[in-house]
Amino acid sequence: MLPPAADARTPAPPGPPPHRHAAVPPAPSGGPALPPHARDGGRSASASGFESAAEPGAVETTTRLRVVPGPPGAPGTFLPREGFTADPPVRARRAGLTFAVTACVVLGVGLVGGALTGMWLASAEPEKPAEPRGYSEAKDLWHNAPVDTLFPRTLAGPDAGPGASGRTWTRIVVAPDAPCAPAALAPGLRAAVTPLGCERVLRATYTDATASSVITVGIVFTRADAATQATLGTGLAGRLGADVPPALPGPGTVAARFGADQRASWWVHAPADLPVVVTAVSGFADGRAVDRPQPADRAMAAGRTDAVAQSGLGHEAKGITERLTSLLRKTATATAAEKEAAR
């Protein structure tokens, strides 16, 4: 007996769940080979290196591939999508990263090494000596400071005479400031300071308390920098030899007869902390001539019995030079302090 016919209204039993993609029929004999994704049941490795999890018989389609339809009944062809560039191999990316890291390390080492080398070279270079305080201000004292400041009317010299005796000098004549000409400077000194930028020469003549000696003092202002000034040294008088400074007579004074023949002892001092050269030349107030003028250090030597040494003319020349230098230093320092306070 035949089984009863199935009721058309009865639903068919549920089948297997539908695939995410349509199944690809097997390739007919002699047909084109299927892509690896279809041949191995969807288990081939994708372009990113990870395996596909598609069910057997299904074709994996991703955003990286597109299907080109073939003839009816033939499978499609998988081609890369336009504009898509496949990821470079992992090994190539690692090689590029290694190269970049190495380049950064080399560059960093080079920069650090260059900085250290620069610091070493900078420390190896000799440092330029610092300019003494008041040095720049001293260059302009010849026209900024009053004459009574540069050449006081009375100048004391404690312990400046023979046997550390005291001296007092009184100003009797002052000359107008003058250029660095032969009339104001001895030839050797003029040749020494001209390359330094000789600015101006100031001169005055003093006498001692007994009016028995006269001393002409001069201040030569230069534009020399501190390093150049330091090379002049305190032994400039010895290097100049018999290059005696000119005398400044004072008509109507005890220095009226003080001329070239009356010069007895002299001294030249170039302080390292001031752009100046201070000179002094001494002689007898009675106008007597001296055959050979002597540098002050020689006239002050022990055991000398000549008239120049016995009268202390060497002490006069050197003592007044030192006092005027000290006075210039104090004036320049005070001027610098005033400028600093005004800032």
C-alpha positions in Angstrom: 0.0 0.0 0.0 1.4 3.3 -1.0 2.1 5.8 1.8 -0.2 8.7 1.9 0.9 11.8 -0.2 2.6 14.5 1.7 0.5 17.5 2.5 1.6 20.4 0.4 0.9 22.7 3.4 3.3 20.8 5.6 6.7 22.6 5.6 9.8 20.8 4.6 12.2 19.8 7.3 14.9 22.4 7.8 18.1 21.8 5.9 21.7 22.8 6.6 22.2 26.5 7.3 22.9 28.6 4.2 26.5 29.5 3.4 27.7 33.0 3.6 28.8 32.8 0.0 27.5 30.8 -2.9 29.1 27.4 -3.5 31.4 27.1 -6.4 30.7 24.1 -8.5 33.6 21.8 -9.2 35.6 22.6 -12.3 34.5 20.5 -15.3 37.1 18.2 -16.9 39.6 20.3 -18.8 38.2 23.6 -17.3 40.2 26.2 -15.7 41.7 25.5 -12.3 39.9 26.9 -9.3 41.7 29.4 -7.1 43.4 27.9 -4.0 40.6 29.3 -1.9 38.1 26.9 -3.6 40.4 23.9 -4.1 41.4 23.5 -0.4 37.9 24.2 0.9 38.6 27.8 2.0 41.7 27.0 4.2 44.4 28.8 2.1 46.3 31.7 3.7 45.1 35.1 2.9 47.3 38.0 1.8 47.7 39.2 5.4 49.2 35.9 6.5 46.1 34.6 8.4 44.1 31.5 7.3 40.5 31.8 6.2 37.7 30.2 8.3 35.2 29.7 5.4 33.3 26.4 5.3 34.3 23.8 2.8 33.1 24.5 -0.6 32.8 28.2 0.0 34.8 30.9 -1.7 36.3 33.7 0.5 35.8 37.1 -0.8 37.4 40.1 1.0 37.8 43.7 0.3 41.1 42.9 -1.3 39.8 40.8 -4.2 37.1 41.2 -6.8 35.4 38.4 -8.9 35.4 38.8 -12.7 32.6 36.7 -14.1 33.6 34.1 -16.7 31.6 32.3 -19.4 28.3 30.6 -18.3 29.0 27.5 -16.2 32.7 28.6 -15.6 34.1 29.9 -12.3 35.0 33.5 -12.0 38.6 34.9 -11.9 39.9 36.6 -8.7 41.8 39.8 -9.3 43.1 42.4 -6.9 40.9 45.4 -6.5 41.9 48.7 -8.2 44.0 51.0 -6.0 44.9 48.2 -3.6 48.6 47.6 -2.8 49.5 44.4 -1.1 51.1 44.7 2.3 54.9 44.4 2.1 56.3 41.3 3.7 56.7 41.4 7.4 60.5 40.7 7.1 60.9 43.8 4.8 59.1 46.0 7.3 61.3 44.8 10.1 64.4 45.4 7.9 63.2 49.0 7.3 62.5 49.6 11.0 66.0 48.3 11.9 67.6 50.6 9.3 65.6 53.6 10.7 66.6 52.8 14.3 70.2 52.4 13.3 70.2 55.7 11.5 68.7 57.5 14.5 71.3 56.0 16.8 74.2 57.0 14.5 72.8 60.5 14.1 72.3 60.9 17.8 75.8 59.7 18.6 77.2 62.1 16.0 75.3 65.1 17.5 76.5 64.3 21.0 80.0 63.7 19.8 80.0 67.0 17.9 78.7 68.9 21.0 81.3 67.3 23.2 84.1 68.1 20.7 82.9 71.7 20.5 82.9 72.0 24.3 86.4 70.6 24.4 87.7 73.0 21.7 86.1 75.9 23.5 87.7 75.0 26.8 91.0 74.5 25.0 91.1 78.0 23.5 92.9 80.5 25.7 90.5 82.9 27.4 90.6 86.5 26.6 91.7 88.5 29.7 88.9 90.4 31.3 89.1 94.2 31.0 89.9 95.8 34.3 87.2 97.9 35.9 87.4 101.5 34.8 89.6 100.7 31.8 87.2 102.0 29.2 86.3 105.0 31.2 90.0 105.9 31.6 90.3 106.4 27.8 88.1 109.5 27.9 89.4 111.1 31.1 91.6 113.5 29.2 88.5 115.5 28.2 86.0 114.4 30.8 87.9 114.9 34.0 88.7 118.4 35.4 92.4 119.4 35.2 92.5 119.6 39.0 91.5 116.0 39.2 94.2 114.8 36.8 96.8 117.2 38.0 96.0 118.3 41.6 97.3 121.6 42.7 99.1 119.9 45.6 100.2 116.2 45.4 101.4 114.4 48.5 104.0 111.6 48.3 104.4 109.9 51.6 107.6 107.8 51.8 108.5 109.0 48.2 111.8 110.7 49.0 115.3 109.3 49.8 115.2 107.1 53.0 111.4 106.9 52.8 111.1 110.6 53.5 107.9 112.4 52.6 107.4 114.6 49.6 104.9 117.3 48.7 104.7 118.7 45.2 103.0 121.9 44.1 101.7 122.5 40.6 103.2 125.6 38.9 102.3 125.2 35.2 99.8 123.3 33.0 100.0 122.9 29.3 97.0 122.6 27.0 96.2 119.1 25.8 98.2 118.3 22.7 98.4 115.7 20.0 101.0 113.0 20.1 103.6 115.2 18.5 107.4 115.4 19.0 107.1 118.5 21.1 105.1 116.6 23.7 106.6 113.1 23.4 110.1 111.7 23.2 110.8 110.0 19.9 111.1 106.4 21.3 107.9 106.7 23.3 106.0 108.3 20.5 107.0 105.4 18.2 105.9 102.9 20.9 102.4 104.3 21.5 101.5 105.5 18.0 100.5 101.9 16.8 98.3 101.7 19.9 96.2 104.7 18.8 97.8 107.6 20.7 94.9 109.9 21.6 96.2 112.9 23.6 99.0 114.1 25.8 98.5 116.2 29.0 101.5 117.8 30.8 102.1 119.8 33.9 105.2 120.9 35.9 105.5 120.6 39.7 108.1 121.7 42.3 109.0 120.2 45.6 108.4 121.9 49.0 111.8 123.5 49.0 111.5 124.8 45.4 114.9 123.2 44.7 113.7 120.7 42.1 111.2 120.8 39.3 109.4 117.9 37.7 107.4 117.8 34.4 104.8 115.0 34.4 102.9 113.8 31.3 99.9 111.5 30.8 99.7 109.9 27.4 96.2 108.5 26.6 95.9 105.7 24.1 93.2 103.5 22.5 95.0 100.2 23.3 92.9 97.3 24.4 93.7 95.6 27.8 95.8 92.7 26.3 98.0 95.1 24.3 98.4 97.5 27.2 99.6 94.6 29.4 102.5 93.9 27.0 104.0 97.3 27.6 104.9 96.4 31.1 106.6 98.4 33.8 110.0 98.1 32.3 109.2 100.5 29.4 111.7 103.0 30.7 114.6 100.6 30.4 113.6 99.6 26.9 113.5 103.2 25.8 117.1 103.7 26.7 118.1 107.4 26.9 114.8 108.5 25.4 114.1 111.3 28.0 110.7 113.0 28.1 110.7 116.7 27.2 110.6 119.4 30.0 107.8 121.9 30.3 109.2 125.3 31.5 107.0 127.8 33.3 107.8 131.4 32.6 107.8 133.5 35.8 108.1 130.4 38.0 110.9 128.4 39.5 110.7 126.3 36.3 111.5 129.2 34.0 114.9 127.8 33.1 113.8 124.1 33.0 114.8 123.0 29.5 116.3 120.0 27.6 119.8 120.6 29.2 118.5 120.7 32.7 116.9 117.3 32.6 118.6 115.1 35.2 116.5 112.0 36.0 113.4 110.5 34.4 110.9 107.6 34.6 108.1 106.1 32.4 105.3 103.8 33.7 102.7 101.9 31.6 100.2 100.4 34.1 98.5 97.2 32.9 95.1 98.3 34.1 94.9 101.7 32.4 95.2 102.7 28.8 97.8 105.4 29.6 101.6 105.9 29.9 102.7 108.2 32.7 106.1 110.0 32.3 108.1 112.3 34.6 111.4 114.1 34.2 113.1 116.0 37.0 115.9 118.7 37.2 117.4 121.4 39.3 115.4 124.5 39.8 118.5 126.7 39.6 118.9 125.9 35.9 122.1 123.9 36.1 122.8 121.6 33.2 123.3 117.8 33.5 125.5 116.0 31.1 123.8 112.5 31.2 120.3 112.2 32.5 119.8 108.9 34.4 116.7 106.6 34.7 115.2 106.9 38.1 116.1 103.3 39.1 119.8 104.0 38.4 119.7 107.4 40.2 118.2 105.6 43.2 120.7 102.9 43.4 122.5 102.4 46.7 126.0 103.9 47.0 125.6 106.6 44.4 127.4 109.9 45.4 126.7 112.1 42.4 124.6 115.3 42.7 121.6 113.8 40.9 121.5 110.9 43.3 122.2 112.9 46.4 119.5 115.4 45.7 116.9 112.7 45.2 115.9 113.6 41.7 115.4 110.0 40.9 113.0 109.6 43.8 111.2 112.7 42.6 110.6 111.4 39.1 109.5 107.9 40.1 107.5 109.0 43.2 105.3 111.5 41.3 104.8 109.1 38.5 103.4 106.4 40.9 101.2 109.0 42.7 99.6 110.2 39.4 99.0 106.6 38.3 97.2 105.8 41.5 95.1 108.9 41.2 94.1 108.1 37.6 93.1 104.6 38.7 90.9 105.9 41.5 89.3 108.4 39.1 88.6 105.8 36.4 87.1 103.3 38.9 84.9 106.0 40.4 83.6 106.9 37.0 82.8 103.3 36.2 80.9 103.0 39.5 78.8 106.1 38.7 77.9 104.6 35.3 76.9 101.3 36.9 74.7 103.1 39.5 73.0 105.1 36.8 71.9 102.0 34.8 
